[in-house]
Amino acid sequence: MGGEPYIYIVPYENDLQKVLDKLREREFKAGRYNPVVPNLAAYMDGEKYLKLAPGAKHTSIDAAREAAQESGTRSILDIVRIGKDPNYEVASPVESSRLDTAFGTDKPVEEELAGEKWEEGISTVLEEIERGMCQYFFLYKSNKPIKICFAGYSYD
């Protein structure tokens, strides 16, 4: 199948691990993970994706990850912690120079990112992310972070 990108945008909170944990729990409860939905990439269109909610078919996130085996859940469930450096199962920050290249600033403003500008920017961010890894960056309003974007690639 090959690695597929995934992108999640969630409200900003100071405790990034808490944000990640809540996002993982939300996606698990909705059942938006492999093997429940083997091809999540087909649904990654905003509204269509959020309407997809077959429900969790496993007793826990760990059980879902085990059932997915080496291909992974193809979702944020494969990412377990926040860290400083890119690694498997870790969400690390996108370097400010990469954000500047992608969006023309290291503090992208949510309202300014739409259509082609967003597509080009997020594609640039995803270019540097390896399979099984995830990175995050903030979206701003009035120079304050208001949302967090988690972007990554599935293992397979």
Phi, psi and omega in degrees: 000319181088155181295138179241141178284154171222150182218131176231135175238122185229161179299145180286140169218153180298320184275095185295326178295320177297318178299312179299314180299317179295319178297314179300317180296318178301313182291324177297308181300326179286342182080021181270071179199157173280135014266002179297312176236094186300329183241072180298329183303330180293343183250004188288025178261089176025266185297317180300319181295313183292336177283339178286113182206070180288350181089153180296140179244013180229162184283340182200168175298319179298321178294322177295317179296321179294318180294328180287342180056214187291343179282344180076176182278353182059034183206183178295345178299337178285348182256120188253341182208163174269137178215170181279327186242146178302136177193167177294141179068011184238138170261119181242159182288145172286135179297143182299327179294326177289323176296319179298319177294318184287317189240358181081009178197155175270002176229074182299135180265124187307312184297335182275350184257100178213158174052231186298321180299317177294311182303313180295316181296312182291327175297320178295318178297314183294333182305327185267357184265129180275161176303139179081006181238163183216145174227161181226157172209164183261150170250138190246159169211129183052040176066018177238139177293132179240339179218161176238132176253120173259124180231134182203182177233138176290163179295317187230000000 
